[in-house]
Amino acid sequence: MNTEINQGKWGFRSVSYWLTLLLALGIIFVGIRFLIAPFAGATGFGINLADAHDAAYGRIKGIRDIFSGVVLLPLLWMRMRYAAAWVFTTAIIVPFTDGLIILAGNGAGDVQHLLIHWGTAFVMAITSILLFRGVRRG
């Protein structure tokens, strides 16, 4: 795996760069929302919290979401496209699995939340293709 900093042409002029940044900032926002307002965050996720004790789980999820977004920021800053592509691609498991959790818990009728989670996974898959498409293997 190429782990060296490759400050080539990829960066501000690339659609994949901006999509990755937008999605990273989006999940950071979701995490902050879970930390500050866990009940609202859980409702937006598709699973309601029962009481104040459950709010701790919302905050636990929040810090993990923040990490998921922040981990990409140094790779974007250093324009490490190949590393960003792999990290970003492996992260697709999160919204995909979140959708499965919603499906199991709420059923197929919760189309709104299924679309949010699986739509995110789909956009991430397209972004991953764009990220890898421009990687020069050497």
C-alpha positions as CSV (number, residue, x, y, z in Angstrom):
1,M,0.0,0.0,0.0
2,N,1.2,3.4,-0.9
3,T,1.5,5.3,2.5
4,E,3.8,8.1,1.3
5,I,2.4,11.6,1.0
6,N,1.7,12.1,-2.6
7,Q,0.8,15.7,-3.2
8,G,0.0,15.3,-6.8
9,K,-2.9,16.8,-8.8
10,W,-5.6,15.5,-6.5
11,G,-7.1,18.1,-4.2
12,F,-9.2,21.1,-4.4
13,R,-10.0,20.7,-8.1
14,S,-11.3,17.1,-7.7
15,V,-14.9,16.2,-7.3
16,S,-13.9,13.1,-5.2
17,Y,-11.9,15.4,-2.8
18,W,-14.9,17.6,-2.2
19,L,-17.4,14.7,-1.9
20,T,-15.1,13.0,0.6
21,L,-14.7,16.2,2.6
22,L,-18.5,16.9,2.5
23,L,-19.3,13.4,3.8
24,A,-16.6,13.6,6.5
25,L,-17.9,16.9,7.7
26,G,-21.5,15.5,7.6
27,I,-20.7,12.6,9.9
28,I,-18.8,14.9,12.2
29,F,-22.0,17.0,12.4
30,V,-24.1,13.9,13.1
31,G,-21.6,13.0,15.9
32,I,-21.8,16.5,17.4
33,R,-25.5,16.3,17.3
34,F,-25.5,13.0,19.2
35,L,-23.2,14.5,21.8
36,I,-25.2,17.7,22.3
37,A,-28.7,16.3,21.8
38,P,-28.7,12.5,21.9
39,F,-32.5,12.2,21.8
40,A,-32.7,14.3,18.6
41,G,-29.7,12.5,17.1
42,A,-31.3,9.1,17.8
43,T,-34.6,10.2,16.3
44,G,-32.7,11.4,13.2
45,F,-30.9,8.0,13.0
46,G,-34.2,6.2,13.2
47,I,-34.2,4.7,16.7
48,N,-35.7,6.5,19.7
49,L,-34.0,6.5,23.1
50,A,-36.3,5.4,25.9
51,D,-34.8,7.4,28.8
52,A,-31.9,9.4,30.1
53,H,-29.8,6.3,30.6
54,D,-30.0,5.6,26.9
55,A,-28.6,9.0,26.2
56,A,-25.2,7.7,27.2
57,Y,-25.3,5.3,24.2
58,G,-26.2,8.2,21.9
59,R,-23.1,10.1,23.2
60,I,-21.0,7.0,22.7
61,K,-22.2,6.8,19.1
62,G,-21.5,10.5,18.7
63,I,-17.9,10.3,19.6
64,R,-17.4,7.4,17.2
65,D,-19.1,9.3,14.4
66,I,-16.9,12.3,15.0
67,F,-13.8,10.0,14.8
68,S,-15.1,8.5,11.6
69,G,-15.1,12.0,10.0
70,V,-12.0,13.4,11.6
71,V,-9.9,10.4,10.5
72,L,-10.2,11.5,6.9
73,L,-9.3,15.1,7.4
74,P,-5.5,14.6,7.7
75,L,-5.6,12.4,4.6
76,L,-7.4,15.1,2.7
77,W,-5.1,17.8,4.0
78,M,-2.0,15.9,2.9
79,R,-3.7,14.9,-0.3
80,M,-3.2,11.2,0.3
81,R,-5.7,10.0,-2.2
82,Y,-4.9,6.3,-2.0
83,A,-5.0,6.1,1.8
84,A,-8.2,8.2,1.8
85,A,-9.8,5.9,-0.8
86,W,-9.1,2.8,1.4
87,V,-10.3,4.4,4.6
88,F,-13.4,5.9,3.0
89,T,-14.3,2.6,1.2
90,T,-14.0,0.5,4.3
91,A,-16.2,3.0,6.1
92,I,-19.1,2.1,3.8
93,I,-19.9,-0.8,6.2
94,V,-21.2,1.7,8.7
95,P,-24.2,3.3,6.9
96,F,-24.9,-0.1,5.2
97,T,-25.1,-1.8,8.6
98,D,-27.0,1.1,10.1
99,G,-29.6,0.5,7.4
100,L,-29.8,-3.2,8.4
101,I,-30.3,-2.2,12.0
102,I,-33.1,0.1,11.0
103,L,-34.6,-2.7,8.9
104,A,-34.5,-5.2,11.7
105,G,-35.8,-2.8,14.3
106,N,-38.4,-0.7,12.4
107,G,-39.2,-2.9,9.4
108,A,-39.3,-2.1,5.7
109,G,-41.9,0.6,6.2
110,D,-39.3,3.0,7.6
111,V,-38.4,4.1,4.1
112,Q,-37.2,7.5,5.2
113,H,-34.4,6.2,7.5
114,L,-33.5,3.3,5.2
115,L,-33.0,5.8,2.4
116,I,-30.9,8.0,4.6
117,H,-28.5,5.1,5.6
118,W,-28.5,3.2,2.4
119,G,-28.5,6.4,0.3
120,T,-25.4,7.5,2.2
121,A,-23.8,4.1,1.5
122,F,-24.6,4.4,-2.2
123,V,-23.1,8.0,-2.4
124,M,-20.0,6.7,-0.5
125,A,-19.7,3.8,-3.0
126,I,-19.8,6.2,-5.9
127,T,-17.3,8.5,-4.2
128,S,-15.0,5.5,-3.6
129,I,-15.1,4.6,-7.3
130,L,-14.1,8.2,-8.1
131,L,-11.3,8.1,-5.5
132,F,-9.8,4.9,-6.8
133,R,-10.3,5.9,-10.4
134,G,-7.7,8.6,-10.2
135,V,-5.1,6.6,-8.2
136,R,-2.0,5.9,-10.1
137,R,-0.5,2.6,-9.1
138,G,3.2,2.6,-9.3
